[in-house]
């Protein structure tokens, strides 16, 4: 049996297997330097055809960790071992920091503001992405699940303790300004024009006036059909990733009286949404990335889809979608310049679940379980260089490291 046929045989055996889902806690965050992805160079092992079962159905995403480990084993067999998918230029890890249960982050003005689960809000100086330095921390007392940063304030979706508002004008000494106890579970937040839009799970969309951060006031809300898990705001519209009810499009022209304009019921469970122009990119859980035309908010139309194990988050920049593939344990880089035909460009496999992603310039920041903060330099794919890991407790990176 040749190496290629052995690889294909093992791959299809794994693809046909369907063990129980491997649900792991969220944690950590990862960053990569990501120049424009190289052209796709997959071998037959990872082509679109080979990611389908012989009966035409999609490969089950259950047991993703098993298949992740198999990627490495298969790579050794085929002689193509690396951090990227077989046949791709590998993304190079140059560092790793921390192991806290990070959930998501926002990157603003050279700082990464991390929603760090039960650790609250953590702030990293990213002036040099290869040498992050933790400079500040605030314990929100709930579970910091998502964060938006606007005008020197961090708005934290803190699950059962609702919305928390933190002054971060001095990143080394964040201070709580105020908060609002929502009626549901604050999963995500977007802020525009002095108003915070909170995806409040079973309580749908909550609209909160934060002009006076010491005394936030609820203006209104909209009880969506599903569970509001993610939110993006653009052009007077709130786009809600509504779990089993897919994408919901809510007119917030009058924040006190939000009105549903339309929606698209995706096949998976919508976890997060990003909007660029007239296109909404939905991280749809087990159905991967779903691309929806929202040029007419009343009648959204699906344009395309890209299959992943479990799409938990998505960020879009320059015609590229960066998908946090939680149970695939990787970052999927997808060319979406043609929404009807999204094309795989590259992947990075981690040993932890990737739950969140943010993009700033040529750096991708990933919220990652177990691995904490990883730094991956891809400037020379043939020469991986990893910095000395941060233990997650000290305030700066060890000076004994290799800086790229």
C-alpha positions as CSV (number, residue, x, y, z in Angstrom):
1,X,0.0,0.0,0.0
2,X,1.4,3.4,-0.9
3,X,1.7,6.3,1.6
4,X,-1.0,8.2,-0.3
5,X,-3.5,5.3,-0.3
6,X,-2.8,4.6,3.4
7,X,-3.4,8.2,4.3
8,X,-6.7,8.2,2.3
9,X,-7.8,5.0,3.8
10,X,-7.3,6.2,7.4
11,X,-8.9,9.6,6.6
12,X,-12.0,8.0,5.3
13,X,-12.2,5.6,8.2
14,X,-12.1,8.6,10.6
15,X,-14.6,10.5,8.4
16,X,-17.1,7.8,8.6
17,X,-16.7,7.4,12.4
18,X,-19.0,9.5,14.6
19,X,-18.0,9.3,18.3
20,X,-19.7,11.6,20.8
21,X,-18.9,15.3,20.7
22,X,-15.8,16.4,22.5
23,X,-17.0,19.5,24.4
24,X,-14.2,21.3,26.1
25,X,-14.1,24.4,28.2
26,X,-13.1,27.7,26.6
27,X,-9.8,29.3,27.5
28,X,-6.6,31.1,26.4
29,X,-6.0,33.2,23.4
30,X,-3.7,32.8,20.4
31,X,-2.3,35.1,17.9
32,X,-0.8,34.6,14.5
33,X,0.9,36.8,12.0
34,X,-1.0,36.3,8.8
35,X,0.1,37.9,5.6
36,X,-2.2,37.4,2.6
37,X,-2.8,33.6,2.5
38,X,-1.0,31.6,-0.2
39,X,-2.9,30.0,-3.1
40,X,-4.6,26.7,-2.0
41,X,-2.4,23.7,-2.5
42,X,-4.3,20.9,-0.9
43,X,-3.6,17.3,-1.9
44,X,-6.4,15.0,-2.7
45,X,-6.5,14.1,1.0
46,X,-8.2,17.4,1.9
47,X,-10.0,18.4,-1.3
48,X,-13.7,19.3,-1.1
49,X,-14.6,15.9,-2.5
50,X,-12.5,14.1,0.2
51,X,-14.3,16.1,3.0
52,X,-17.6,14.4,2.0
53,X,-18.6,10.9,3.0
54,X,-19.1,8.4,0.2
55,X,-22.8,8.7,0.6
56,X,-22.5,12.4,-0.2
57,X,-23.2,13.7,3.4
58,X,-20.8,16.0,5.2
59,X,-18.2,14.5,7.5
60,X,-19.4,14.5,11.1
61,X,-17.7,17.2,13.3
62,X,-18.2,15.0,16.4
63,X,-14.9,13.7,17.7
64,X,-12.9,16.5,16.2
65,X,-10.0,16.1,18.6
66,X,-9.6,12.5,17.4
67,X,-9.4,13.7,13.8
68,X,-7.1,16.5,14.8
69,X,-4.7,14.1,16.3
70,X,-5.1,12.0,13.2
71,X,-4.0,14.9,11.0
72,X,-0.6,14.8,12.7
73,X,-0.4,11.1,12.4
74,X,-1.4,11.1,8.8
75,X,1.0,13.9,8.1
76,X,3.9,11.8,9.4
77,X,2.8,8.8,7.3
78,X,2.5,11.0,4.2
79,X,5.7,12.9,4.8
80,X,3.8,16.2,5.0
81,X,3.8,17.0,8.7
82,X,3.1,20.6,9.7
83,X,0.7,23.0,11.5
84,X,-1.3,23.7,8.3
85,X,-3.4,21.3,6.4
86,X,-1.6,18.8,4.2
87,X,-0.2,20.5,1.1
88,X,-0.4,24.1,2.6
89,X,2.3,26.5,3.7
90,X,2.5,26.0,7.5
91,X,1.7,28.8,9.9
92,X,4.7,29.2,12.2
93,X,4.3,29.4,16.0
94,X,6.8,31.7,17.6
95,X,5.3,32.0,21.1
96,X,2.8,31.0,23.7
97,X,1.5,32.8,26.7
98,X,-1.0,32.0,29.5
99,X,-3.6,29.3,30.0
100,X,-6.5,31.2,31.5
101,X,-10.0,30.4,30.2
102,X,-10.1,33.2,27.6
103,X,-13.3,33.5,25.6
104,X,-13.0,36.4,23.1
105,X,-11.1,39.7,22.6
106,X,-11.1,43.1,21.0
107,X,-8.0,44.7,19.6
108,X,-7.8,48.5,19.7
109,X,-4.9,51.0,19.6
110,X,-2.2,48.4,20.1
111,X,-3.9,46.7,23.0
112,X,-5.7,43.4,23.2
113,X,-8.7,43.4,25.6
114,X,-9.5,39.9,26.5
115,X,-12.7,38.5,27.8
116,X,-11.1,36.0,30.1
117,X,-14.0,34.0,31.5
118,X,-14.0,33.8,35.3
119,X,-10.8,35.9,35.3
120,X,-12.7,38.9,34.0
121,X,-11.1,41.4,31.7
122,X,-7.3,41.1,30.9
123,X,-5.4,43.7,28.9
124,X,-2.2,43.0,26.9
125,X,0.1,45.6,25.3
126,X,0.6,44.3,21.7
127,X,3.0,47.1,20.5
128,X,5.3,44.2,19.5
129,X,3.0,41.3,18.6
130,X,5.9,38.9,19.2
131,X,6.3,40.1,22.7
132,X,2.9,40.7,24.4
133,X,2.9,42.1,27.9
134,X,0.0,41.9,30.2
135,X,-0.5,45.3,31.7
136,X,-3.9,45.3,33.3
137,X,-6.8,43.2,34.8
138,X,-10.3,43.7,36.2
139,X,-12.3,41.0,37.8
140,X,-15.9,41.4,36.5
141,X,-17.3,38.8,39.0
142,X,-19.3,37.0,36.3
143,X,-17.9,35.1,33.2
144,X,-16.4,37.6,30.7
145,X,-17.6,36.1,27.5
146,X,-17.2,38.9,24.9
147,X,-15.9,42.5,24.9
148,X,-16.3,45.7,22.8
149,X,-14.0,48.7,23.2
150,X,-15.1,52.2,22.3
151,X,-13.9,55.6,23.4
152,X,-11.6,54.3,26.2
153,X,-14.3,52.0,27.7
154,X,-14.6,48.3,27.6
155,X,-18.1,46.9,27.5
156,X,-18.0,43.3,28.8
157,X,-20.8,40.8,28.2
158,X,-20.5,39.0,31.5
159,X,-23.1,36.3,31.2
160,X,-25.2,36.2,34.5
161,X,-24.0,39.6,35.7
162,X,-25.1,41.3,32.5
163,X,-23.2,44.2,30.9
164,X,-20.2,45.6,32.7
165,X,-18.6,48.9,31.7
166,X,-14.9,49.4,32.5
167,X,-12.8,52.5,32.1
168,X,-9.6,51.5,30.2
169,X,-8.2,54.9,29.4
170,X,-5.3,53.8,31.6
171,X,-4.9,50.1,30.5
172,X,-2.7,49.4,33.6
173,X,-5.4,50.4,36.0
174,X,-8.9,49.6,34.6
175,X,-11.8,50.7,36.8
176,X,-15.5,49.8,36.7
177,X,-17.8,52.7,35.8
178,X,-21.1,50.9,36.0
179,X,-23.2,48.0,34.7
180,X,-26.6,46.8,33.8
181,X,-28.1,43.5,35.0
182,X,-29.8,42.1,31.9
183,X,-32.7,39.6,32.2
184,X,-31.0,36.8,30.3
185,X,-27.3,35.8,29.9
186,X,-25.2,38.5,28.3
187,X,-23.3,36.5,25.6
188,X,-22.0,39.3,23.3
189,X,-22.1,43.1,22.9
190,X,-21.7,45.7,20.2
191,X,-21.6,49.5,20.8
192,X,-22.6,52.3,18.5
193,X,-23.7,55.9,19.1
194,X,-23.7,55.7,22.9
195,X,-25.9,52.6,22.9
196,X,-24.9,49.0,23.8
197,X,-26.6,46.2,21.9
198,X,-26.4,43.0,24.0
199,X,-27.1,39.5,22.7
200,X,-28.8,38.2,25.9
201,X,-29.4,34.6,25.0
202,X,-33.1,33.7,25.8
203,X,-33.9,37.3,26.4
204,X,-33.0,38.2,22.8
205,X,-31.6,41.6,22.0
206,X,-31.3,44.2,24.8
207,X,-30.7,47.8,23.9
208,X,-29.0,49.9,26.7
209,X,-28.2,53.6,26.8
210,X,-24.6,53.9,28.0
211,X,-24.2,57.6,27.5
212,X,-23.8,57.8,31.3
213,X,-21.7,54.7,32.1
214,X,-22.4,55.1,35.8
215,X,-26.1,54.7,35.2
216,X,-26.9,52.6,32.1
217,X,-30.6,52.6,31.2
218,X,-32.5,50.0,29.1
219,X,-34.1,51.7,26.1
220,X,-35.8,48.6,24.6
221,X,-35.4,45.2,23.3
222,X,-36.5,42.5,20.9
223,X,-37.3,38.9,21.9
224,X,-35.8,36.9,19.1
225,X,-37.1,33.4,18.2
226,X,-33.9,31.6,19.3
227,X,-31.1,32.2,21.7
228,X,-29.2,35.4,20.9
229,X,-25.5,34.4,21.0
230,X,-23.8,37.1,18.9
231,X,-24.4,40.6,17.6
232,X,-23.0,43.0,14.9
233,X,-24.3,46.5,14.2
234,X,-24.1,48.3,10.9
235,X,-26.2,51.0,9.2
236,X,-28.9,51.1,11.7
237,X,-29.4,47.3,11.7
238,X,-28.5,44.8,14.4
239,X,-27.6,41.4,13.0
240,X,-28.2,38.7,15.6
241,X,-26.7,35.2,15.6
242,X,-29.8,33.6,17.1
243,X,-28.8,30.0,17.7
244,X,-31.3,27.6,16.2
245,X,-33.2,30.5,14.7
246,X,-30.2,31.5,12.5
247,X,-29.7,35.1,11.5
248,X,-32.1,37.7,12.7
249,X,-32.1,41.2,11.1
250,X,-33.4,43.9,13.5
251,X,-34.0,47.6,12.6
252,X,-32.6,49.7,15.5
253,X,-33.3,53.1,13.8
254,X,-35.4,53.8,16.9
255,X,-33.4,52.1,19.7
256,X,-36.4,52.3,22.0
257,X,-38.5,50.2,19.6
258,X,-36.5,47.7,17.7
259,X,-38.4,46.0,14.8
260,X,-37.6,42.8,13.0
261,X,-37.0,43.4,9.3
262,X,-36.2,39.8,8.3
263,X,-34.1,36.8,8.9
264,X,-32.5,33.6,7.5
265,X,-32.9,30.3,9.3
266,X,-29.6,28.6,8.9
267,X,-29.2,24.9,9.1
268,X,-26.9,25.0,12.1
269,X,-26.8,27.0,15.3
270,X,-25.7,30.6,14.7
271,X,-23.0,31.5,17.2
272,X,-21.6,34.8,15.9
273,X,-21.9,37.2,13.0
274,X,-19.7,39.7,11.2
275,X,-20.9,42.1,8.5
276,X,-18.9,43.6,5.6
277,X,-20.8,45.7,3.1
278,X,-24.0,43.9,2.2
279,X,-22.9,40.5,3.3
280,X,-23.3,38.8,6.7
281,X,-20.9,36.1,7.6
282,X,-22.5,33.7,10.2
283,X,-20.5,31.2,12.3
284,X,-23.1,28.6,12.2
285,X,-21.8,25.9,14.6
286,X,-21.8,22.5,13.0
287,X,-22.8,23.9,9.6
288,X,-19.6,26.0,9.3
289,X,-19.5,29.5,7.7
290,X,-22.7,30.6,6.1
291,X,-22.6,33.7,3.8
292,X,-25.8,35.7,3.5
293,X,-26.6,38.6,1.3
294,X,-28.4,41.2,3.4
295,X,-28.7,44.0,0.8
296,X,-32.4,43.7,1.2
297,X,-32.8,43.2,5.0
298,X,-36.4,42.0,4.5
299,X,-35.3,39.1,2.4
300,X,-31.8,37.9,3.2
301,X,-30.5,35.3,0.7
302,X,-27.8,32.7,1.3
303,X,-24.9,33.1,-1.2
304,X,-22.5,30.4,-0.1
305,X,-21.2,28.1,2.6
306,X,-17.9,26.8,3.8
307,X,-17.8,23.6,5.9
308,X,-16.0,23.4,9.2
309,X,-16.3,21.2,12.2
310,X,-17.8,23.8,14.5
311,X,-17.7,27.5,13.5
312,X,-17.7,29.5,16.8
313,X,-16.7,32.9,15.6
314,X,-15.7,34.8,12.4
315,X,-13.9,38.0,11.5
316,X,-13.6,39.4,8.0
317,X,-11.0,41.6,6.4
318,X,-9.9,42.3,2.9
319,X,-12.1,39.6,1.3
320,X,-10.8,36.9,3.7
321,X,-12.9,35.3,6.4
322,X,-11.1,34.0,9.5
323,X,-13.1,31.3,11.2
324,X,-12.6,30.1,14.7
325,X,-13.3,26.4,14.3
326,X,-13.8,25.3,17.9
327,X,-14.0,21.5,17.7
328,X,-11.7,21.4,14.7
329,X,-9.2,23.1,17.0
330,X,-8.1,25.4,14.3
331,X,-8.2,28.7,12.5
332,X,-9.7,28.4,9.0
333,X,-8.7,31.1,6.5
334,X,-11.2,31.3,3.7
335,X,-11.2,33.5,0.6
336,X,-14.7,35.0,0.4
337,X,-14.1,37.5,-2.4
338,X,-16.7,35.5,-4.3
339,X,-19.4,34.9,-1.7
340,X,-21.0,32.2,-3.9
341,X,-17.8,30.1,-3.9
342,X,-15.7,30.5,-0.7
343,X,-12.3,28.9,-1.1
344,X,-10.0,27.4,1.5
345,X,-6.7,29.2,1.7
346,X,-4.9,27.9,4.8
347,X,-5.5,26.5,8.3
348,X,-3.6,26.5,11.6
349,X,-4.2,23.6,14.0
350,X,-4.0,24.1,17.7
351,X,-4.1,21.6,20.6
352,X,-6.9,23.6,22.2
353,X,-10.4,24.7,21.1
354,X,-10.5,27.9,19.2
355,X,-13.5,29.9,20.3
356,X,-12.9,33.5,19.2
357,X,-11.0,35.5,16.5
358,X,-10.2,39.1,16.0
359,X,-8.1,40.6,13.2
360,X,-5.8,43.7,13.4
361,X,-3.6,44.3,10.3
362,X,-1.7,41.1,9.6
363,X,-2.2,39.6,13.0
364,X,-5.0,37.2,14.0
365,X,-5.9,36.9,17.7
366,X,-7.5,33.7,18.8
367,X,-9.4,32.8,22.0
368,X,-8.1,29.3,22.6
369,X,-8.6,26.8,25.3
370,X,-5.6,25.2,27.1
371,X,-2.9,26.9,25.0
372,X,-3.2,30.4,26.3
373,X,-1.6,33.0,24.1
374,X,0.4,31.6,21.2
375,X,2.3,33.8,18.8
376,X,2.9,32.3,15.3
377,X,5.1,34.0,12.7
378,X,4.4,32.9,9.2
379,X,6.9,35.2,7.5
380,X,9.1,32.1,6.7
381,X,6.8,29.0,6.6
382,X,9.9,26.8,6.3
383,X,11.4,28.0,9.6
384,X,9.0,27.7,12.6
385,X,10.3,29.7,15.6
386,X,8.5,29.7,18.9
387,X,9.2,32.2,21.7
388,X,9.8,31.1,25.3
389,X,6.3,30.6,26.7
390,X,4.7,33.0,29.3
391,X,3.4,31.2,32.4
392,X,0.2,33.3,32.4
393,X,1.1,34.8,35.8
394,X,4.0,37.2,35.3
395,X,3.4,40.6,33.8
396,X,5.9,40.5,31.0
397,X,7.5,38.0,28.6
398,X,10.8,36.4,29.6
399,X,13.8,38.3,28.1
400,X,15.3,34.9,27.2
401,X,13.5,34.5,23.9
402,X,13.9,34.6,20.2
403,X,12.3,37.7,18.7
404,X,11.3,37.6,15.0
